């Protein structure tokens, strides 16, 4: 049995769920076991079954094939609210008007 964490964060709230997994459970299934929709009611419409996943900041190319190991933190990535390039442009524009 593997002890892992599943993490999901919004600007307002962060959740880390600790799970003990039976052998053979993949990363996607571990996220489903964490039951994030009930922990983030505002995100109930978000499709956690298709969300990109990663381990400690490294995106998993095939979450359905990855077998978590003890100590892993599976991160559920949500869509960006603002494009990072656009945010930099806006900051640069604001800085130049000061």
Helices and strands as residue ranges (DSSP letters): E 2-9, E 14-21, H 27-33, H 36-39, G 41-43, E 53-55, E 58-59, E 73-76, H 84-96
